[in-house]
Amino acid sequence: MKALSLKQPFAELILQDRKKIELRKWNTKFRGEFLIHASKISDKNAMKKFGFSALPCGFIVGKAKLIDVKKYKTKKEHDKDKNLHLASTSFGNYGFILKDAKRIKPIPAKGKLNFWEFEG
């Protein structure tokens, strides 16, 4: 099954249904269900910003569906969805629109760039 690595706390925010769009600097034609992998290294500033002190890292922690990709052409468009992606333009102009995020029992895994195949 396909998997996507995200830094914490962004993986957790998706599982809590607080983050509904994942920003990337690249586009994808992939649509469908994928596993959410929490990278080994968290984003310390974002952890503080969202009030987390410790979250699982280096694990597959959930799954979600990628239903569409939105291309942000202007800062105004990007800012309009701020409450859905919770990030700045530096994270990218492609918004992966997510649905049906679910937490699963954590599975240890090494992450990779882009979407990758999890064989476990």
C-alpha positions as CSV (number, residue, x, y, z in Angstrom):
1,M,0.0,0.0,0.0
2,K,1.2,3.5,-0.7
3,A,2.5,5.6,2.2
4,L,3.4,9.3,2.7
5,S,5.9,10.5,5.3
6,L,5.0,13.7,7.3
7,K,6.7,15.3,10.2
8,Q,5.0,15.5,13.5
9,P,2.8,17.2,14.5
10,F,1.3,17.3,11.0
11,A,0.6,13.6,10.9
12,E,-1.2,13.9,14.3
13,L,-3.2,16.9,13.1
14,I,-4.5,14.9,10.2
15,L,-5.5,12.1,12.5
16,Q,-7.3,14.6,14.7
17,D,-9.2,15.9,11.6
18,R,-7.7,19.4,12.3
19,K,-5.6,19.3,9.1
20,K,-7.6,18.4,5.9
21,I,-5.1,19.5,3.3
22,E,-1.4,18.4,3.1
23,L,0.8,20.9,1.3
24,R,3.6,19.7,-1.0
25,K,6.0,21.3,-3.5
26,W,5.1,18.6,-6.0
27,N,2.0,17.3,-7.7
28,T,0.8,13.7,-7.9
29,K,-1.7,11.8,-10.1
30,F,-2.2,9.3,-7.2
31,R,-5.7,9.2,-5.7
32,G,-6.9,6.8,-3.1
33,E,-6.2,5.4,0.3
34,F,-2.6,5.7,1.7
35,L,-0.8,5.2,5.0
36,I,0.4,8.1,7.1
37,H,4.0,7.7,8.2
38,A,5.3,10.0,11.0
39,S,8.9,10.8,10.2
40,K,11.7,10.1,12.7
41,I,12.4,13.8,13.2
42,S,9.5,16.1,14.2
43,D,9.1,19.8,13.5
44,K,10.1,21.3,16.9
45,N,8.6,24.8,16.1
46,A,5.3,23.3,14.9
47,M,5.2,20.9,18.0
48,K,5.3,24.0,20.2
49,K,2.9,26.0,18.1
50,F,0.2,23.3,18.2
51,G,0.8,22.4,21.9
52,F,2.4,19.0,21.6
53,S,5.4,17.8,23.7
54,A,5.8,14.2,22.4
55,L,4.3,12.3,19.5
56,P,5.2,9.0,17.9
57,C,8.0,9.3,15.3
58,G,9.3,6.6,12.9
59,F,5.9,4.8,12.7
60,I,3.0,4.4,10.4
61,V,0.3,5.9,12.6
62,G,-2.8,6.1,10.4
63,K,-4.4,6.1,7.0
64,A,-6.4,8.6,4.9
65,K,-7.8,9.0,1.3
66,L,-6.3,11.5,-1.1
67,I,-9.3,12.7,-3.1
68,D,-7.9,15.6,-5.1
69,V,-5.0,18.0,-5.5
70,K,-5.5,21.8,-5.4
71,K,-2.9,24.1,-7.0
72,Y,-2.5,27.4,-5.2
73,K,-1.7,30.1,-7.7
74,T,-1.7,33.1,-5.4
75,K,-0.9,33.8,-1.7
76,K,-4.5,35.0,-1.3
77,E,-5.8,31.5,-2.4
78,H,-3.3,29.9,-0.1
79,D,-4.3,32.1,2.9
80,K,-8.0,31.4,2.2
81,D,-7.4,27.7,3.1
82,K,-5.1,28.4,6.1
83,N,-7.5,26.7,8.5
84,L,-7.5,23.6,6.4
85,H,-3.7,23.2,5.8
86,L,-2.3,25.0,8.9
87,A,0.9,25.9,7.1
88,S,2.7,28.7,5.2
89,T,3.4,29.0,1.5
90,S,6.9,27.6,2.2
91,F,5.4,24.2,2.5
92,G,4.3,24.2,-1.2
93,N,1.6,25.2,-3.6
94,Y,0.0,21.8,-4.1
95,G,-2.7,21.0,-1.6
96,F,-3.5,17.3,-1.2
97,I,-7.1,17.2,-0.2
98,L,-7.6,14.4,2.4
99,K,-10.7,12.6,3.7
100,D,-11.5,9.8,6.1
101,A,-8.3,9.9,8.2
102,K,-8.2,7.1,10.8
103,R,-5.7,6.2,13.5
104,I,-4.2,2.7,13.4
105,K,-1.9,0.8,15.8
106,P,1.6,2.2,15.2
107,I,3.8,0.1,13.0
108,P,7.6,0.8,13.0
109,A,8.8,2.0,9.5
110,K,11.5,4.0,7.8
111,G,10.1,6.8,5.7
112,K,10.9,7.8,2.1
113,L,10.3,10.8,-0.1
114,N,7.1,11.2,-2.2
115,F,4.6,8.4,-2.0
116,W,6.3,5.1,-1.4
117,E,5.2,1.4,-1.1
118,F,4.9,0.0,2.4
119,E,5.5,-3.8,2.3
120,G,4.7,-4.6,5.9
